[in-house]
Amino acid sequence: MAASLKQDYAKILKAGADLLMISPDSREQHRDYALTLFGEELPYLYVSDSDLEIAGAYGLIRTNEHPHGGFYFRSLWVLNRDAIIADKSVPWEGNSSVEEYQRLFRMIDSDPGQWRATCGLRDPAKPHAR
């Protein structure tokens, strides 16, 4: 998913929206992930939630660890210009990510890039890519 959001970040900005990634990974882990996968840092904003305080406040902590590791549910939150939650999809899992990604672009009245044609395909050389 990071590749898709990176690819479409300019469209998100052009639509008058922005993107903030919140993850339990440290800023260094996030940076290393981006450099390893893409050879550059990801352009959007990033917040480290290593103590899971944000995840806990919004009900995003799993009761059981995911098979790929981690207790953090993926989710999509859309806030309006007053920072009020306008829409949310919790949890955002597996195959639904295609629909949620497309729905995000409908909400900001834009169109996603080439991701729709390649969604679901994973490069076996990059096991963590989504």
Summary of the structure (lengths in Angstrom):
residues: 130
radius of gyration: 14.6
end to end distance: 4.7
largest distance: 41.7
contacts: 304
relative contact order: 0.18
helix: 35%
strand: 15%
